[in-house]
Amino acid sequence: MSTETEAKRSSRSAAAIAVLVTLLGGLWLCAATWSGGAAAARGYDDIRVGAIWVPVGVREEMVGAGDPRWRVTLCLVEWDAYWRRPHEFGKFKQVQQASSCGESKRQRVLDLAEAAYAAKTRGVKPLAPAGFIFQESRVGSTLLANILAAVPHHLVYSEGLRLPTSPRASRAQQIAALRDYVSLLGAPARAAASCGRDDSRELLTGERRENRYRRAW
């Protein structure tokens, strides 16, 4: 009887020790992961991404009965605030609101085809999509998008994008307009630091830009 009781006590002790070791190991792993993440984050402290012009909307321009044309709206987005705190912006529309995209001084409206052509001929090709996140409700897609957005050289557009469409357009015209819009998503124009002027004109003048971004959707 006593031998059986002693065996049970020994078994409980071994189980308690195993649980304790597991907990301590888990705490150590969490601490190591956090400190490693903090060290990586400190590596970004000196990085500042200036405001950039990105497309935030597109609409069809009604010009007679000819082929459909689209006008694209660019907004000067405060990307530095977005990538540092992506968890504060559930959708890209909230990034637009935080950047005051509704104000005329923060907007530029251009012909979609002309702007895309200028972006493609500036010397540095627009970035092609690196990936797409397809989602259903409550599956962690926002978390995944935020993880990708928390890297300063990623371009992440999380929902809220309106793509060019027209009941008058043929399939080929729709595809061409979609490709033009995607080209602009991968070719953000920087706001000029000198003289307080903006550089949305990069999209129309063919000025060469430095390609510092990778794109992730």
C-alpha positions as CSV (number, residue, x, y, z in Angstrom):
1,M,0.0,0.0,0.0
2,S,2.7,2.4,1.0
3,T,4.8,1.4,-2.0
4,E,1.8,2.2,-4.3
5,T,1.3,5.5,-2.6
6,E,5.0,6.4,-2.9
7,A,4.9,5.5,-6.6
8,K,1.9,7.8,-7.1
9,R,3.7,10.6,-5.3
10,S,6.8,10.1,-7.4
11,S,4.7,10.2,-10.6
12,R,3.0,13.4,-9.5
13,S,6.3,15.0,-8.7
14,A,7.7,14.0,-12.1
15,A,4.6,15.4,-13.8
16,A,4.9,18.7,-11.8
17,I,8.6,19.0,-12.7
18,A,7.8,18.4,-16.4
19,V,5.1,21.1,-16.4
20,L,7.4,23.5,-14.6
21,V,10.2,22.9,-17.1
22,T,7.7,23.4,-20.0
23,L,6.5,26.7,-18.6
24,L,10.0,28.0,-17.9
25,G,11.0,26.9,-21.4
26,G,8.0,28.7,-22.9
27,L,8.7,31.9,-21.0
28,W,12.4,31.8,-22.1
29,L,11.3,31.3,-25.7
30,C,8.8,34.1,-25.6
31,A,11.4,36.4,-24.0
32,A,14.0,35.5,-26.6
33,T,11.5,36.0,-29.4
34,W,10.4,39.4,-28.0
35,S,14.0,40.6,-27.5
36,G,14.9,39.4,-31.0
37,G,11.9,41.2,-32.4
38,A,12.7,44.3,-30.4
39,A,16.3,44.2,-31.8
40,A,14.9,44.0,-35.3
41,A,12.5,46.8,-34.6
42,R,15.4,49.0,-33.4
43,G,17.1,48.4,-36.7
44,Y,14.2,50.4,-38.3
45,D,14.4,53.3,-35.9
46,D,16.5,55.4,-38.3
47,I,14.3,54.6,-41.4
48,R,11.8,57.2,-42.4
49,V,9.5,56.7,-45.4
50,G,8.4,60.1,-46.7
51,A,4.9,60.8,-47.9
52,I,4.2,59.2,-51.3
53,W,1.6,59.6,-54.0
54,V,-0.5,56.5,-54.4
55,P,-3.8,55.8,-56.3
56,V,-6.8,55.8,-54.0
57,G,-9.6,55.9,-56.5
58,V,-10.6,55.7,-60.1
59,R,-13.7,56.7,-62.1
60,E,-14.8,56.6,-65.7
61,E,-14.6,59.8,-67.6
62,M,-17.6,60.2,-69.8
63,V,-16.5,61.6,-73.2
64,G,-19.1,61.1,-75.9
65,A,-19.7,57.7,-77.3
66,G,-16.0,56.8,-77.8
67,D,-13.8,54.4,-75.9
68,P,-14.1,54.7,-72.2
69,R,-11.3,56.5,-70.3
70,W,-10.6,56.6,-66.6
71,R,-9.4,59.3,-64.3
72,V,-7.3,58.2,-61.3
73,T,-7.1,60.0,-58.0
74,L,-3.7,60.1,-56.3
75,C,-3.4,60.9,-52.6
76,L,-0.3,62.0,-50.7
77,V,-0.2,59.3,-48.1
78,E,1.8,59.5,-44.9
79,W,3.3,56.1,-45.3
80,D,5.7,56.4,-42.4
81,A,2.8,56.5,-39.9
82,Y,1.2,53.5,-41.6
83,W,4.1,51.1,-41.6
84,R,5.0,52.0,-38.0
85,R,1.5,51.3,-36.6
86,P,-0.4,49.2,-39.1
87,H,-2.6,47.7,-36.4
88,E,-4.2,51.1,-36.0
89,F,-5.5,51.0,-39.6
90,G,-7.9,48.1,-40.2
91,K,-8.3,49.0,-43.9
92,F,-6.4,51.2,-46.3
93,K,-9.4,53.6,-46.4
94,Q,-8.4,54.5,-42.8
95,V,-4.9,55.3,-43.9
96,Q,-6.4,57.6,-46.5
97,Q,-8.5,59.3,-43.8
98,A,-5.5,59.8,-41.5
99,S,-3.6,61.3,-44.5
100,S,-6.5,63.8,-45.1
101,C,-7.0,62.4,-48.6
102,G,-10.3,64.3,-48.8
103,E,-8.5,67.7,-49.0
104,S,-7.8,69.1,-52.4
105,K,-4.2,69.9,-51.6
106,R,-3.5,66.3,-50.9
107,Q,-5.0,65.0,-54.1
108,R,-4.1,64.9,-57.8
109,V,-6.4,63.7,-60.5
110,L,-4.7,62.4,-63.7
111,D,-5.6,60.4,-66.8
112,L,-5.1,56.8,-65.9
113,A,-3.5,55.6,-69.1
114,E,-1.2,58.6,-69.3
115,A,-0.1,58.3,-65.7
116,A,0.5,54.6,-66.0
117,Y,2.5,55.1,-69.2
118,A,4.7,57.7,-67.5
119,A,5.2,55.4,-64.6
120,K,6.3,52.6,-66.9
121,T,8.8,54.7,-68.8
122,R,10.5,56.5,-65.9
123,G,13.5,54.1,-66.0
124,V,12.5,51.9,-63.1
125,K,9.7,49.5,-63.8
126,P,6.7,49.5,-61.5
127,L,6.7,46.6,-59.0
128,A,4.6,43.6,-59.9
129,P,2.3,42.2,-57.2
130,A,4.3,39.9,-54.8
131,G,1.1,38.2,-53.5
132,F,-2.6,38.4,-52.8
133,I,-4.4,37.6,-49.6
134,F,-7.8,36.1,-50.1
135,Q,-9.9,36.3,-47.0
136,E,-13.1,35.4,-45.3
137,S,-14.4,36.8,-42.0
138,R,-12.3,36.0,-38.9
139,V,-9.5,34.1,-40.5
140,G,-6.5,36.3,-39.6
141,S,-6.1,38.1,-42.9
142,T,-5.9,41.5,-41.3
143,L,-3.2,40.3,-38.9
144,L,-1.2,38.9,-41.8
145,A,-1.5,42.1,-43.8
146,N,-0.4,44.1,-40.7
147,I,2.7,41.8,-40.3
148,L,3.6,42.5,-43.9
149,A,2.9,46.2,-43.6
150,A,5.2,46.6,-40.6
151,V,8.2,46.4,-42.8
152,P,9.1,49.8,-44.2
153,H,10.0,48.7,-47.7
154,H,6.7,46.8,-48.3
155,L,3.7,48.3,-50.0
156,V,0.5,46.8,-48.6
157,Y,-2.9,47.8,-49.7
158,S,-5.4,46.2,-47.4
159,E,-9.0,46.4,-48.8
160,G,-10.6,49.6,-49.8
161,L,-9.3,49.7,-53.4
162,R,-11.7,50.6,-56.2
163,L,-10.7,49.1,-59.5
164,P,-11.5,50.6,-62.9
165,T,-14.8,49.3,-64.4
166,S,-17.2,50.4,-67.1
167,P,-20.3,48.8,-68.7
168,R,-19.1,50.4,-72.0
169,A,-15.6,48.8,-71.9
170,S,-14.7,45.6,-73.7
171,R,-12.9,42.8,-71.9
172,A,-9.6,43.9,-73.5
173,Q,-10.2,47.5,-72.3
174,Q,-11.0,46.4,-68.8
175,I,-7.8,44.3,-68.6
176,A,-5.7,47.2,-69.9
177,A,-7.2,49.6,-67.4
178,L,-6.7,47.1,-64.5
179,R,-3.1,46.7,-65.5
180,D,-2.6,50.4,-65.6
181,Y,-4.0,50.8,-62.2
182,V,-1.9,48.0,-60.8
183,S,1.2,49.6,-62.3
184,L,0.5,52.8,-60.4
185,L,0.0,50.8,-57.2
186,G,3.6,49.6,-57.7
187,A,5.1,52.9,-58.6
188,P,4.5,55.4,-55.8
189,A,5.9,58.9,-56.5
190,R,7.7,60.6,-53.7
191,A,6.8,64.0,-52.3
192,A,9.7,66.4,-53.0
193,A,11.7,67.4,-50.0
194,S,13.1,70.6,-51.7
195,C,11.2,73.9,-51.8
196,G,8.2,72.3,-50.2
197,R,6.8,71.2,-53.6
198,D,5.2,67.9,-54.3
199,D,6.5,65.5,-57.0
200,S,3.3,64.1,-58.4
201,R,4.6,65.5,-61.7
202,E,7.0,62.5,-61.7
203,L,4.1,60.5,-63.1
204,L,3.9,62.8,-66.1
205,T,7.5,64.1,-66.7
206,G,9.3,60.7,-66.7
207,E,11.7,61.8,-63.9
208,R,13.8,58.8,-62.7
209,R,13.0,57.5,-59.3
210,E,14.7,55.3,-56.8
211,N,12.9,52.0,-56.5
212,R,13.0,51.2,-52.8
213,Y,9.9,49.3,-52.3
214,R,8.6,45.8,-52.5
215,R,4.9,45.2,-52.9
216,A,2.7,42.9,-50.9
217,W,-1.1,42.7,-51.0
